[in-house]
Each structure stands twice: as C-alpha cells, then as structure tokens.
Amino acid sequence: MPTYDYVCQDCGQVFSLQASVSEYSKGLQPTCPYCGSKKVVRTFSSIHVMSSRNQGGPGWGGCCGPSAGPGCCG
C-alpha cells in the first residue's frame, strides 16, 4: 500500500498516510493528526531504489563484502 506524505497548512507538521491507490483516486481527504485541520497539501518525498546489479561501489548491489572481488571497494 502506498504511503502519501502531507504537510498541514495550519500547524506546519509533516505526516504520512497509508492508503490504497483506489482510496487516493476517489479523493482522499486527510486530516492533520496533530491539530485536526483539513488544510493539508500532499508533498513529494524521496524514494529508495535498490539495484541488484553490481555498480562498482558501496551501496550499489553489495559490492563490498566477504566475496568482493579485487578493486571492488576502492
């Protein structure tokens, strides 16, 4: 289930909400869990992408480790 990030226009708090795509497409109307305001705006957050391919460095497919080949980590 996707997570949608919002910021409250009244209190400035940022919060996340999990909802199905169909709930969101039907016009999800979230309420701020901190102050109860309905004046919230969806924000975009960064995403985490993992790759199974070896890209030649730490954080790219687990190159550095017990089975790392020569030149893999530097």
CHARMM-style PDB file with segment names, atoms N, HN, CA, C and O in Angstrom:
ATOM      1  N   MET     1       0.845  -1.167   0.000  1.00  0.00      PROA
ATOM      2  CA  MET     1       0.000   0.000   0.000  1.00  0.00      PROA
ATOM      3  C   MET     1       0.897   1.239   0.000  1.00  0.00      PROA
ATOM      4  O   MET     1       1.812   1.336   0.818  1.00  0.00      PROA
ATOM      5  N   PRO     2       0.652   2.170  -0.891  1.00  0.00      PROA
ATOM      6  CA  PRO     2       1.486   3.382  -0.971  1.00  0.00      PROA
ATOM      7  C   PRO     2       1.358   4.267   0.263  1.00  0.00      PROA
ATOM      8  O   PRO     2       0.338   4.271   0.953  1.00  0.00      PROA
ATOM      9  N   THR     3       2.421   5.010   0.512  1.00  0.00      PROA
ATOM     10  HN  THR     3       3.249   5.007  -0.049  1.00  0.00      PROA
ATOM     11  CA  THR     3       2.433   5.997   1.585  1.00  0.00      PROA
ATOM     12  C   THR     3       2.444   7.377   0.951  1.00  0.00      PROA
ATOM     13  O   THR     3       3.269   7.666   0.084  1.00  0.00      PROA
ATOM     14  N   TYR     4       1.528   8.222   1.385  1.00  0.00      PROA
ATOM     15  HN  TYR     4       0.857   7.988   2.089  1.00  0.00      PROA
ATOM     16  CA  TYR     4       1.414   9.572   0.877  1.00  0.00      PROA
ATOM     17  C   TYR     4       1.843  10.541   1.975  1.00  0.00      PROA
ATOM     18  O   TYR     4       1.423  10.401   3.124  1.00  0.00      PROA
ATOM     19  N   ASP     5       2.671  11.516   1.635  1.00  0.00      PROA
ATOM     20  HN  ASP     5       3.012  11.631   0.702  1.00  0.00      PROA
ATOM     21  CA  ASP     5       3.172  12.495   2.594  1.00  0.00      PROA
ATOM     22  C   ASP     5       2.405  13.804   2.439  1.00  0.00      PROA
ATOM     23  O   ASP     5       2.126  14.253   1.327  1.00  0.00      PROA
ATOM     24  N   TYR     6       2.074  14.403   3.579  1.00  0.00      PROA
ATOM     25  HN  TYR     6       2.301  14.039   4.482  1.00  0.00      PROA
ATOM     26  CA  TYR     6       1.320  15.647   3.606  1.00  0.00      PROA
ATOM     27  C   TYR     6       1.968  16.638   4.551  1.00  0.00      PROA
ATOM     28  O   TYR     6       2.706  16.251   5.457  1.00  0.00      PROA
ATOM     29  N   VAL     7       1.690  17.927   4.337  1.00  0.00      PROA
ATOM     30  HN  VAL     7       1.091  18.241   3.601  1.00  0.00      PROA
ATOM     31  CA  VAL     7       2.084  18.977   5.275  1.00  0.00      PROA
ATOM     32  C   VAL     7       0.821  19.775   5.601  1.00  0.00      PROA
ATOM     33  O   VAL     7       0.031  20.107   4.717  1.00  0.00      PROA
ATOM     34  N   CYS     8       0.652  20.070   6.878  1.00  0.00      PROA
ATOM     35  HN  CYS     8       1.294  19.800   7.596  1.00  0.00      PROA
ATOM     36  CA  CYS     8      -0.515  20.825   7.330  1.00  0.00      PROA
ATOM     37  C   CYS     8      -0.267  22.311   7.116  1.00  0.00      PROA
ATOM     38  O   CYS     8       0.778  22.834   7.505  1.00  0.00      PROA
ATOM     39  N   GLN     9      -1.223  22.986   6.501  1.00  0.00      PROA
ATOM     40  HN  GLN     9      -2.071  22.561   6.185  1.00  0.00      PROA
ATOM     41  CA  GLN     9      -1.103  24.415   6.233  1.00  0.00      PROA
ATOM     42  C   GLN     9      -1.366  25.259   7.485  1.00  0.00      PROA
ATOM     43  O   GLN     9      -1.012  26.437   7.518  1.00  0.00      PROA
ATOM     44  N   ASP    10      -1.981  24.668   8.510  1.00  0.00      PROA
ATOM     45  HN  ASP    10      -2.269  23.711   8.483  1.00  0.00      PROA
ATOM     46  CA  ASP    10      -2.257  25.409   9.740  1.00  0.00      PROA
ATOM     47  C   ASP    10      -1.119  25.305  10.755  1.00  0.00      PROA
ATOM     48  O   ASP    10      -0.665  26.322  11.278  1.00  0.00      PROA
ATOM     49  N   CYS    11      -0.651  24.076  11.039  1.00  0.00      PROA
ATOM     50  HN  CYS    11      -1.020  23.250  10.614  1.00  0.00      PROA
ATOM     51  CA  CYS    11       0.368  23.922  12.083  1.00  0.00      PROA
ATOM     52  C   CYS    11       1.763  23.632  11.532  1.00  0.00      PROA
ATOM     53  O   CYS    11       2.740  23.687  12.279  1.00  0.00      PROA
ATOM     54  N   GLY    12       1.872  23.321  10.221  1.00  0.00      PROA
ATOM     55  HN  GLY    12       1.078  23.277   9.614  1.00  0.00      PROA
ATOM     56  CA  GLY    12       3.173  23.092   9.604  1.00  0.00      PROA
ATOM     57  C   GLY    12       3.752  21.700   9.794  1.00  0.00      PROA
ATOM     58  O   GLY    12       4.856  21.423   9.324  1.00  0.00      PROA
ATOM     59  N   GLN    13       3.028  20.822  10.475  1.00  0.00      PROA
ATOM     60  HN  GLN    13       2.132  21.047  10.857  1.00  0.00      PROA
ATOM     61  CA  GLN    13       3.538  19.470  10.707  1.00  0.00      PROA
ATOM     62  C   GLN    13       3.470  18.649   9.421  1.00  0.00      PROA
ATOM     63  O   GLN    13       2.561  18.806   8.606  1.00  0.00      PROA
ATOM     64  N   VAL    14       4.459  17.770   9.265  1.00  0.00      PROA
ATOM     65  HN  VAL    14       5.197  17.643   9.927  1.00  0.00      PROA
ATOM     66  CA  VAL    14       4.508  16.845   8.134  1.00  0.00      PROA
ATOM     67  C   VAL    14       4.094  15.477   8.662  1.00  0.00      PROA
ATOM     68  O   VAL    14       4.538  15.058   9.731  1.00  0.00      PROA
ATOM     69  N   PHE    15       3.242  14.782   7.910  1.00  0.00      PROA
ATOM     70  HN  PHE    15       2.881  15.123   7.041  1.00  0.00      PROA
ATOM     71  CA  PHE    15       2.814  13.451   8.326  1.00  0.00      PROA
ATOM     72  C   PHE    15       2.612  12.566   7.107  1.00  0.00      PROA
ATOM     73  O   PHE    15       2.459  13.054   5.987  1.00  0.00      PROA
ATOM     74  N   SER    16       2.613  11.269   7.337  1.00  0.00      PROA
ATOM     75  HN  SER    16       2.738  10.872   8.247  1.00  0.00      PROA
ATOM     76  CA  SER    16       2.432  10.282   6.276  1.00  0.00      PROA
ATOM     77  C   SER    16       1.133   9.527   6.499  1.00  0.00      PROA
ATOM     78  O   SER    16       0.679   9.363   7.631  1.00  0.00      PROA
ATOM     79  N   LEU    17       0.549   9.075   5.410  1.00  0.00      PROA
ATOM     80  HN  LEU    17       0.918   9.208   4.490  1.00  0.00      PROA
ATOM     81  CA  LEU    17      -0.702   8.348   5.462  1.00  0.00      PROA
ATOM     82  C   LEU    17      -0.631   7.196   4.471  1.00  0.00      PROA
ATOM     83  O   LEU    17      -0.289   7.398   3.306  1.00  0.00      PROA
ATOM     84  N   GLN    18      -0.951   5.990   4.925  1.00  0.00      PROA
ATOM     85  HN  GLN    18      -1.228   5.825   5.872  1.00  0.00      PROA
ATOM     86  CA  GLN    18      -1.006   4.852   4.020  1.00  0.00      PROA
ATOM     87  C   GLN    18      -2.437   4.696   3.525  1.00  0.00      PROA
ATOM     88  O   GLN    18      -3.381   4.673   4.315  1.00  0.00      PROA
ATOM     89  N   ALA    19      -2.583   4.590   2.217  1.00  0.00      PROA
ATOM     90  HN  ALA    19      -1.816   4.609   1.576  1.00  0.00      PROA
ATOM     91  CA  ALA    19      -3.907   4.423   1.619  1.00  0.00      PROA
ATOM     92  C   ALA    19      -3.742   3.687   0.300  1.00  0.00      PROA
ATOM     93  O   ALA    19      -2.702   3.785  -0.352  1.00  0.00      PROA
ATOM     94  N   SER    20      -4.756   2.963  -0.081  1.00  0.00      PROA
ATOM     95  HN  SER    20      -5.601   2.883   0.448  1.00  0.00      PROA
ATOM     96  CA  SER    20      -4.698   2.262  -1.364  1.00  0.00      PROA
ATOM     97  C   SER    20      -4.782   3.284  -2.500  1.00  0.00      PROA
ATOM     98  O   SER    20      -5.208   4.422  -2.305  1.00  0.00      PROA
ATOM     99  N   VAL    21      -4.373   2.855  -3.668  1.00  0.00      PROA
ATOM    100  HN  VAL    21      -4.027   1.930  -3.826  1.00  0.00      PROA
ATOM    101  CA  VAL    21      -4.433   3.719  -4.843  1.00  0.00      PROA
ATOM    102  C   VAL    21      -5.894   4.069  -5.143  1.00  0.00      PROA
ATOM    103  O   VAL    21      -6.190   5.198  -5.533  1.00  0.00      PROA
ATOM    104  N   SER    22      -6.802   3.114  -4.965  1.00  0.00      PROA
ATOM    105  HN  SER    22      -6.561   2.196  -4.648  1.00  0.00      PROA
ATOM    106  CA  SER    22      -8.218   3.398  -5.231  1.00  0.00      PROA
ATOM    107  C   SER    22      -8.776   4.411  -4.225  1.00  0.00      PROA
ATOM    108  O   SER    22      -9.578   5.265  -4.603  1.00  0.00      PROA
ATOM    109  N   GLU    23      -8.366   4.331  -2.946  1.00  0.00      PROA
ATOM    110  HN  GLU    23      -7.715   3.637  -2.639  1.00  0.00      PROA
ATOM    111  CA  GLU    23      -8.792   5.332  -1.964  1.00  0.00      PROA
ATOM    112  C   GLU    23      -8.310   6.718  -2.372  1.00  0.00      PROA
ATOM    113  O   GLU    23      -9.056   7.695  -2.307  1.00  0.00      PROA
ATOM    114  N   TYR    24      -7.046   6.786  -2.795  1.00  0.00      PROA
ATOM    115  HN  TYR    24      -6.440   5.993  -2.848  1.00  0.00      PROA
ATOM    116  CA  TYR    24      -6.476   8.075  -3.191  1.00  0.00      PROA
ATOM    117  C   TYR    24      -7.186   8.625  -4.433  1.00  0.00      PROA
ATOM    118  O   TYR    24      -7.495   9.815  -4.498  1.00  0.00      PROA
ATOM    119  N   SER    25      -7.441   7.762  -5.408  1.00  0.00      PROA
ATOM    120  HN  SER    25      -7.190   6.795  -5.355  1.00  0.00      PROA
ATOM    121  CA  SER    25      -8.066   8.228  -6.652  1.00  0.00      PROA
ATOM    122  C   SER    25      -9.525   8.638  -6.447  1.00  0.00      PROA
ATOM    123  O   SER    25     -10.070   9.393  -7.253  1.00  0.00      PROA
ATOM    124  N   LYS    26     -10.159   8.154  -5.386  1.00  0.00      PROA
ATOM    125  HN  LYS    26      -9.716   7.542  -4.732  1.00  0.00      PROA
ATOM    126  CA  LYS    26     -11.541   8.549  -5.081  1.00  0.00      PROA
ATOM    127  C   LYS    26     -11.611   9.885  -4.356  1.00  0.00      PROA
ATOM    128  O   LYS    26     -12.702  10.344  -4.018  1.00  0.00      PROA
ATOM    129  N   GLY    27     -10.458  10.521  -4.107  1.00  0.00      PROA
ATOM    130  HN  GLY    27      -9.571  10.148  -4.381  1.00  0.00      PROA
ATOM    131  CA  GLY    27     -10.459  11.843  -3.483  1.00  0.00      PROA
ATOM    132  C   GLY    27     -10.221  11.813  -1.989  1.00  0.00      PROA
ATOM    133  O   GLY    27     -10.966  12.425  -1.223  1.00  0.00      PROA
ATOM    134  N   LEU    28      -9.201  11.116  -1.578  1.00  0.00      PROA
ATOM    135  HN  LEU    28      -8.596  10.619  -2.201  1.00  0.00      PROA
ATOM    136  CA  LEU    28      -8.835  11.022  -0.166  1.00  0.00      PROA
ATOM    137  C   LEU    28      -8.728  12.417   0.446  1.00  0.00      PROA
ATOM    138  O   LEU    28      -8.044  13.280  -0.104  1.00  0.00      PROA
ATOM    139  N   GLN    29      -9.388  12.647   1.568  1.00  0.00      PROA
ATOM    140  HN  GLN    29      -9.944  11.946   2.015  1.00  0.00      PROA
ATOM    141  CA  GLN    29      -9.388  13.943   2.251  1.00  0.00      PROA
ATOM    142  C   GLN    29      -8.793  13.761   3.652  1.00  0.00      PROA
ATOM    143  O   GLN    29      -9.538  13.626   4.622  1.00  0.00      PROA
ATOM    144  N   PRO    30      -7.458  13.755   3.770  1.00  0.00      PROA
ATOM    145  CA  PRO    30      -6.843  13.512   5.082  1.00  0.00      PROA
ATOM    146  C   PRO    30      -7.019  14.689   6.035  1.00  0.00      PROA
ATOM    147  O   PRO    30      -7.216  15.832   5.622  1.00  0.00      PROA
ATOM    148  N   THR    31      -6.940  14.372   7.312  1.00  0.00      PROA
ATOM    149  HN  THR    31      -6.780  13.444   7.648  1.00  0.00      PROA
ATOM    150  CA  THR    31      -7.000  15.357   8.384  1.00  0.00      PROA
ATOM    151  C   THR    31      -5.669  15.329   9.122  1.00  0.00      PROA
ATOM    152  O   THR    31      -5.121  14.251   9.352  1.00  0.00      PROA
ATOM    153  N   CYS    32      -5.141  16.479   9.497  1.00  0.00      PROA
ATOM    154  HN  CYS    32      -5.586  17.355   9.311  1.00  0.00      PROA
ATOM    155  CA  CYS    32      -3.882  16.550  10.230  1.00  0.00      PROA
ATOM    156  C   CYS    32      -4.041  15.845  11.580  1.00  0.00      PROA
ATOM    157  O   CYS    32      -4.932  16.187  12.358  1.00  0.00      PROA
ATOM    158  N   PRO    33      -3.174  14.853  11.860  1.00  0.00      PROA
ATOM    159  CA  PRO    33      -3.282  14.148  13.143  1.00  0.00      PROA
ATOM    160  C   PRO    33      -2.810  14.984  14.331  1.00  0.00      PROA
ATOM    161  O   PRO    33      -3.031  14.595  15.477  1.00  0.00      PROA
ATOM    162  N   TYR    34      -2.169  16.117  14.083  1.00  0.00      PROA
ATOM    163  HN  TYR    34      -1.990  16.434  13.152  1.00  0.00      PROA
ATOM    164  CA  TYR    34      -1.649  16.962  15.160  1.00  0.00      PROA
ATOM    165  C   TYR    34      -2.651  18.022  15.609  1.00  0.00      PROA
ATOM    166  O   TYR    34      -2.822  18.249  16.807  1.00  0.00      PROA
ATOM    167  N   CYS    35      -3.321  18.680  14.640  1.00  0.00      PROA
ATOM    168  HN  CYS    35      -3.182  18.496  13.667  1.00  0.00      PROA
ATOM    169  CA  CYS    35      -4.228  19.768  15.019  1.00  0.00      PROA
ATOM    170  C   CYS    35      -5.657  19.569  14.525  1.00  0.00      PROA
ATOM    171  O   CYS    35      -6.549  20.337  14.884  1.00  0.00      PROA
ATOM    172  N   GLY    36      -5.882  18.534  13.697  1.00  0.00      PROA
ATOM    173  HN  GLY    36      -5.157  17.910  13.405  1.00  0.00      PROA
ATOM    174  CA  GLY    36      -7.227  18.254  13.213  1.00  0.00      PROA
ATOM    175  C   GLY    36      -7.650  19.048  11.985  1.00  0.00      PROA
ATOM    176  O   GLY    36      -8.787  18.920  11.532  1.00  0.00      PROA
ATOM    177  N   SER    37      -6.767  19.856  11.448  1.00  0.00      PROA
ATOM    178  HN  SER    37      -5.844  19.961  11.817  1.00  0.00      PROA
ATOM    179  CA  SER    37      -7.101  20.687  10.292  1.00  0.00      PROA
ATOM    180  C   SER    37      -7.278  19.843   9.028  1.00  0.00      PROA
ATOM    181  O   SER    37      -6.627  18.812   8.855  1.00  0.00      PROA
ATOM    182  N   LYS    38      -8.157  20.295   8.168  1.00  0.00      PROA
ATOM    183  HN  LYS    38      -8.686  21.132   8.309  1.00  0.00      PROA
ATOM    184  CA  LYS    38      -8.335  19.658   6.857  1.00  0.00      PROA
ATOM    185  C   LYS    38      -7.530  20.387   5.784  1.00  0.00      PROA
ATOM    186  O   LYS    38      -7.559  19.995   4.617  1.00  0.00      PROA
ATOM    187  N   LYS    39      -6.810  21.445   6.167  1.00  0.00      PROA
ATOM    188  HN  LYS    39      -6.786  21.763   7.115  1.00  0.00      PROA
ATOM    189  CA  LYS    39      -5.996  22.207   5.223  1.00  0.00      PROA
ATOM    190  C   LYS    39      -4.628  21.536   5.105  1.00  0.00      PROA
ATOM    191  O   LYS    39      -3.644  22.007   5.676  1.00  0.00      PROA
ATOM    192  N   VAL    40      -4.578  20.447   4.367  1.00  0.00      PROA
ATOM    193  HN  VAL    40      -5.376  20.065   3.902  1.00  0.00      PROA
ATOM    194  CA  VAL    40      -3.328  19.710   4.168  1.00  0.00      PROA
ATOM    195  C   VAL    40      -3.011  19.632   2.688  1.00  0.00      PROA
ATOM    196  O   VAL    40      -3.914  19.587   1.853  1.00  0.00      PROA
ATOM    197  N   VAL    41      -1.736  19.615   2.367  1.00  0.00      PROA
ATOM    198  HN  VAL    41      -1.002  19.650   3.045  1.00  0.00      PROA
ATOM    199  CA  VAL    41      -1.269  19.569   0.988  1.00  0.00      PROA
ATOM    200  C   VAL    41      -0.322  18.388   0.843  1.00  0.00      PROA
ATOM    201  O   VAL    41       0.556  18.179   1.680  1.00  0.00      PROA
ATOM    202  N   ARG    42      -0.500  17.629  -0.207  1.00  0.00      PROA
ATOM    203  HN  ARG    42      -1.213  17.799  -0.887  1.00  0.00      PROA
ATOM    204  CA  ARG    42       0.384  16.500  -0.455  1.00  0.00      PROA
ATOM    205  C   ARG    42       1.757  17.003  -0.875  1.00  0.00      PROA
ATOM    206  O   ARG    42       1.873  17.925  -1.682  1.00  0.00      PROA
ATOM    207  N   THR    43       2.794  16.387  -0.319  1.00  0.00      PROA
ATOM    208  HN  THR    43       2.699  15.638   0.336  1.00  0.00      PROA
ATOM    209  CA  THR    43       4.169  16.720  -0.677  1.00  0.00      PROA
ATOM    210  C   THR    43       4.806  15.512  -1.323  1.00  0.00      PROA
ATOM    211  O   THR    43       4.277  14.403  -1.237  1.00  0.00      PROA
ATOM    212  N   PHE    44       5.914  15.715  -1.956  1.00  0.00      PROA
ATOM    213  HN  PHE    44       6.344  16.616  -2.026  1.00  0.00      PROA
ATOM    214  CA  PHE    44       6.643  14.620  -2.570  1.00  0.00      PROA
ATOM    215  C   PHE    44       7.906  14.371  -1.775  1.00  0.00      PROA
ATOM    216  O   PHE    44       8.650  15.299  -1.459  1.00  0.00      PROA
ATOM    217  N   SER    45       8.141  13.121  -1.458  1.00  0.00      PROA
ATOM    218  HN  SER    45       7.536  12.367  -1.715  1.00  0.00      PROA
ATOM    219  CA  SER    45       9.320  12.755  -0.694  1.00  0.00      PROA
ATOM    220  C   SER    45      10.244  11.932  -1.576  1.00  0.00      PROA
ATOM    221  O   SER    45       9.864  11.490  -2.661  1.00  0.00      PROA
ATOM    222  N   SER    46      11.455  11.737  -1.093  1.00  0.00      PROA
ATOM    223  HN  SER    46      11.763  12.096  -0.212  1.00  0.00      PROA
ATOM    224  CA  SER    46      12.402  10.937  -1.855  1.00  0.00      PROA
ATOM    225  C   SER    46      12.005   9.470  -1.764  1.00  0.00      PROA
ATOM    226  O   SER    46      11.301   9.058  -0.842  1.00  0.00      PROA
ATOM    227  N   ILE    47      12.461   8.700  -2.725  1.00  0.00      PROA
ATOM    228  HN  ILE    47      13.033   9.035  -3.474  1.00  0.00      PROA
ATOM    229  CA  ILE    47      12.191   7.270  -2.719  1.00  0.00      PROA
ATOM    230  C   ILE    47      13.509   6.531  -2.614  1.00  0.00      PROA
ATOM    231  O   ILE    47      14.561   7.067  -2.962  1.00  0.00      PROA
ATOM    232  N   HSD    48      13.450   5.318  -2.142  1.00  0.00      PROA
ATOM    233  HN  HSD    48      12.595   4.882  -1.860  1.00  0.00      PROA
ATOM    234  CA  HSD    48      14.641   4.491  -2.010  1.00  0.00      PROA
ATOM    235  C   HSD    48      14.599   3.429  -3.097  1.00  0.00      PROA
ATOM    236  O   HSD    48      13.650   2.647  -3.172  1.00  0.00      PROA
ATOM    237  N   VAL    49      15.607   3.401  -3.925  1.00  0.00      PROA
ATOM    238  HN  VAL    49      16.377   4.036  -3.864  1.00  0.00      PROA
ATOM    239  CA  VAL    49      15.665   2.447  -5.016  1.00  0.00      PROA
ATOM    240  C   VAL    49      16.860   1.541  -4.805  1.00  0.00      PROA
ATOM    241  O   VAL    49      17.976   2.012  -4.581  1.00  0.00      PROA
ATOM    242  N   MET    50      16.627   0.248  -4.876  1.00  0.00      PROA
ATOM    243  HN  MET    50      15.721  -0.135  -5.058  1.00  0.00      PROA
ATOM    244  CA  MET    50      17.713  -0.719  -4.728  1.00  0.00      PROA
ATOM    245  C   MET    50      17.951  -1.389  -6.066  1.00  0.00      PROA
ATOM    246  O   MET    50      17.023  -1.584  -6.851  1.00  0.00      PROA
ATOM    247  N   SER    51      19.176  -1.733  -6.313  1.00  0.00      PROA
ATOM    248  HN  SER    51      19.929  -1.575  -5.676  1.00  0.00      PROA
ATOM    249  CA  SER    51      19.531  -2.395  -7.558  1.00  0.00      PROA
ATOM    250  C   SER    51      20.208  -3.711  -7.249  1.00  0.00      PROA
ATOM    251  O   SER    51      20.980  -3.811  -6.296  1.00  0.00      PROA
ATOM    252  N   SER    52      19.924  -4.708  -8.044  1.00  0.00      PROA
ATOM    253  HN  SER    52      19.297  -4.626  -8.818  1.00  0.00      PROA
ATOM    254  CA  SER    52      20.589  -5.992  -7.858  1.00  0.00      PROA
ATOM    255  C   SER    52      21.854  -6.078  -8.715  1.00  0.00      PROA
ATOM    256  O   SER    52      22.630  -7.026  -8.588  1.00  0.00      PROA
ATOM    257  N   ARG    53      22.057  -5.100  -9.576  1.00  0.00      PROA
ATOM    258  HN  ARG    53      21.427  -4.330  -9.679  1.00  0.00      PROA
ATOM    259  CA  ARG    53      23.252  -5.082 -10.418  1.00  0.00      PROA
ATOM    260  C   ARG    53      24.427  -4.513  -9.649  1.00  0.00      PROA
ATOM    261  O   ARG    53      24.254  -3.605  -8.836  1.00  0.00      PROA
ATOM    262  N   ASN    54      25.610  -5.028  -9.892  1.00  0.00      PROA
ATOM    263  HN  ASN    54      25.751  -5.765 -10.553  1.00  0.00      PROA
ATOM    264  CA  ASN    54      26.827  -4.537  -9.256  1.00  0.00      PROA
ATOM    265  C   ASN    54      27.278  -3.288 -10.001  1.00  0.00      PROA
ATOM    266  O   ASN    54      27.667  -3.369 -11.166  1.00  0.00      PROA
ATOM    267  N   GLN    55      27.229  -2.145  -9.348  1.00  0.00      PROA
ATOM    268  HN  GLN    55      26.912  -2.079  -8.402  1.00  0.00      PROA
ATOM    269  CA  GLN    55      27.597  -0.876  -9.969  1.00  0.00      PROA
ATOM    270  C   GLN    55      29.010  -0.442  -9.601  1.00  0.00      PROA
ATOM    271  O   GLN    55      29.440   0.641  -9.998  1.00  0.00      PROA
ATOM    272  N   GLY    56      29.739  -1.262  -8.853  1.00  0.00      PROA
ATOM    273  HN  GLY    56      29.389  -2.141  -8.531  1.00  0.00      PROA
ATOM    274  CA  GLY    56      31.139  -0.949  -8.589  1.00  0.00      PROA
ATOM    275  C   GLY    56      31.421  -0.095  -7.382  1.00  0.00      PROA
ATOM    276  O   GLY    56      32.467   0.553  -7.335  1.00  0.00      PROA
ATOM    277  N   GLY    57      30.561  -0.060  -6.425  1.00  0.00      PROA
ATOM    278  HN  GLY    57      29.711  -0.586  -6.463  1.00  0.00      PROA
ATOM    279  CA  GLY    57      30.842   0.729  -5.238  1.00  0.00      PROA
ATOM    280  C   GLY    57      29.909   0.392  -4.110  1.00  0.00      PROA
ATOM    281  O   GLY    57      28.898  -0.279  -4.314  1.00  0.00      PROA
ATOM    282  N   PRO    58      30.238   0.856  -2.906  1.00  0.00      PROA
ATOM    283  CA  PRO    58      29.381   0.583  -1.766  1.00  0.00      PROA
ATOM    284  C   PRO    58      27.982   1.148  -1.978  1.00  0.00      PROA
ATOM    285  O   PRO    58      27.825   2.241  -2.523  1.00  0.00      PROA
ATOM    286  N   GLY    59      26.978   0.411  -1.552  1.00  0.00      PROA
ATOM    287  HN  GLY    59      27.105  -0.477  -1.110  1.00  0.00      PROA
ATOM    288  CA  GLY    59      25.609   0.858  -1.708  1.00  0.00      PROA
ATOM    289  C   GLY    59      25.009   0.520  -3.063  1.00  0.00      PROA
ATOM    290  O   GLY    59      23.829   0.782  -3.295  1.00  0.00      PROA
ATOM    291  N   TRP    60      25.775  -0.039  -3.933  1.00  0.00      PROA
ATOM    292  HN  TRP    60      26.734  -0.252  -3.744  1.00  0.00      PROA
ATOM    293  CA  TRP    60      25.294  -0.418  -5.258  1.00  0.00      PROA
ATOM    294  C   TRP    60      25.393  -1.921  -5.418  1.00  0.00      PROA
ATOM    295  O   TRP    60      26.357  -2.420  -5.998  1.00  0.00      PROA
ATOM    296  N   GLY    61      24.427  -2.636  -4.922  1.00  0.00      PROA
ATOM    297  HN  GLY    61      23.644  -2.230  -4.451  1.00  0.00      PROA
ATOM    298  CA  GLY    61      24.378  -4.076  -5.132  1.00  0.00      PROA
ATOM    299  C   GLY    61      25.265  -4.860  -4.184  1.00  0.00      PROA
ATOM    300  O   GLY    61      25.515  -6.036  -4.447  1.00  0.00      PROA
ATOM    301  N   GLY    62      25.747  -4.289  -3.116  1.00  0.00      PROA
ATOM    302  HN  GLY    62      25.544  -3.334  -2.902  1.00  0.00      PROA
ATOM    303  CA  GLY    62      26.507  -5.025  -2.123  1.00  0.00      PROA
ATOM    304  C   GLY    62      27.893  -5.399  -2.577  1.00  0.00      PROA
ATOM    305  O   GLY    62      28.348  -6.503  -2.279  1.00  0.00      PROA
ATOM    306  N   CYS    63      28.575  -4.542  -3.275  1.00  0.00      PROA
ATOM    307  HN  CYS    63      28.205  -3.645  -3.518  1.00  0.00      PROA
ATOM    308  CA  CYS    63      29.893  -4.847  -3.810  1.00  0.00      PROA
ATOM    309  C   CYS    63      30.901  -5.145  -2.710  1.00  0.00      PROA
ATOM    310  O   CYS    63      31.620  -6.141  -2.796  1.00  0.00      PROA
ATOM    311  N   CYS    64      30.972  -4.317  -1.688  1.00  0.00      PROA
ATOM    312  HN  CYS    64      30.388  -3.508  -1.618  1.00  0.00      PROA
ATOM    313  CA  CYS    64      31.940  -4.528  -0.614  1.00  0.00      PROA
ATOM    314  C   CYS    64      31.417  -5.581   0.345  1.00  0.00      PROA
ATOM    315  O   CYS    64      30.316  -5.448   0.880  1.00  0.00      PROA
ATOM    316  N   GLY    65      32.175  -6.591   0.555  1.00  0.00      PROA
ATOM    317  HN  GLY    65      33.068  -6.700   0.121  1.00  0.00      PROA
ATOM    318  CA  GLY    65      31.762  -7.653   1.467  1.00  0.00      PROA
ATOM    319  C   GLY    65      32.733  -8.806   1.378  1.00  0.00      PROA
ATOM    320  O   GLY    65      33.764  -8.704   0.714  1.00  0.00      PROA
ATOM    321  N   PRO    66      32.416  -9.901   2.040  1.00  0.00      PROA
ATOM    322  CA  PRO    66      33.336 -11.038   2.086  1.00  0.00      PROA
ATOM    323  C   PRO    66      33.675 -11.608   0.706  1.00  0.00      PROA
ATOM    324  O   PRO    66      34.772 -12.130   0.509  1.00  0.00      PROA
ATOM    325  N   SER    67      32.748 -11.515  -0.246  1.00  0.00      PROA
ATOM    326  HN  SER    67      31.856 -11.091  -0.086  1.00  0.00      PROA
ATOM    327  CA  SER    67      33.013 -12.102  -1.566  1.00  0.00      PROA
ATOM    328  C   SER    67      33.366 -11.054  -2.608  1.00  0.00      PROA
ATOM    329  O   SER    67      33.316 -11.341  -3.804  1.00  0.00      PROA
ATOM    330  N   ALA    68      33.722  -9.847  -2.187  1.00  0.00      PROA
ATOM    331  HN  ALA    68      33.763  -9.613  -1.216  1.00  0.00      PROA
ATOM    332  CA  ALA    68      34.044  -8.769  -3.135  1.00  0.00      PROA
ATOM    333  C   ALA    68      35.326  -9.090  -3.893  1.00  0.00      PROA
ATOM    334  O   ALA    68      36.286  -9.607  -3.322  1.00  0.00      PROA
ATOM    335  N   GLY    69      35.329  -8.784  -5.159  1.00  0.00      PROA
ATOM    336  HN  GLY    69      34.550  -8.364  -5.623  1.00  0.00      PROA
ATOM    337  CA  GLY    69      36.489  -9.036  -5.990  1.00  0.00      PROA
ATOM    338  C   GLY    69      37.525  -7.929  -5.879  1.00  0.00      PROA
ATOM    339  O   GLY    69      37.280  -6.915  -5.224  1.00  0.00      PROA
ATOM    340  N   PRO    70      38.686  -8.111  -6.514  1.00  0.00      PROA
ATOM    341  CA  PRO    70      39.741  -7.098  -6.456  1.00  0.00      PROA
ATOM    342  C   PRO    70      39.292  -5.790  -7.091  1.00  0.00      PROA
ATOM    343  O   PRO    70      38.672  -5.793  -8.154  1.00  0.00      PROA
ATOM    344  N   GLY    71      39.601  -4.679  -6.443  1.00  0.00      PROA
ATOM    345  HN  GLY    71      40.104  -4.677  -5.578  1.00  0.00      PROA
ATOM    346  CA  GLY    71      39.261  -3.363  -6.973  1.00  0.00      PROA
ATOM    347  C   GLY    71      37.828  -2.960  -6.758  1.00  0.00      PROA
ATOM    348  O   GLY    71      37.416  -1.881  -7.185  1.00  0.00      PROA
ATOM    349  N   CYS    72      37.067  -3.795  -6.110  1.00  0.00      PROA
ATOM    350  HN  CYS    72      37.401  -4.672  -5.764  1.00  0.00      PROA
ATOM    351  CA  CYS    72      35.636  -3.517  -5.931  1.00  0.00      PROA
ATOM    352  C   CYS    72      35.404  -2.350  -4.980  1.00  0.00      PROA
ATOM    353  O   CYS    72      34.520  -1.530  -5.224  1.00  0.00      PROA
ATOM    354  N   CYS    73      36.163  -2.260  -3.924  1.00  0.00      PROA
ATOM    355  HN  CYS    73      36.882  -2.927  -3.726  1.00  0.00      PROA
ATOM    356  CA  CYS    73      35.893  -1.247  -2.886  1.00  0.00      PROA
ATOM    357  C   CYS    73      36.862  -0.084  -2.917  1.00  0.00      PROA
ATOM    358  O   CYS    73      37.081   0.553  -1.887  1.00  0.00      PROA
ATOM    359  N   GLY    74      37.412   0.194  -3.989  1.00  0.00      PROA
ATOM    360  HN  GLY    74      37.234  -0.324  -4.826  1.00  0.00      PROA
ATOM    361  CA  GLY    74      38.264   1.362  -3.978  1.00  0.00      PROA
ATOM    362  C   GLY    74      39.365   1.252  -4.910  1.00  0.00      PROA
ATOM    363  OT1 GLY    74      40.179   2.169  -5.016  1.00  0.00      PROA
TER     364      GLY     74
END
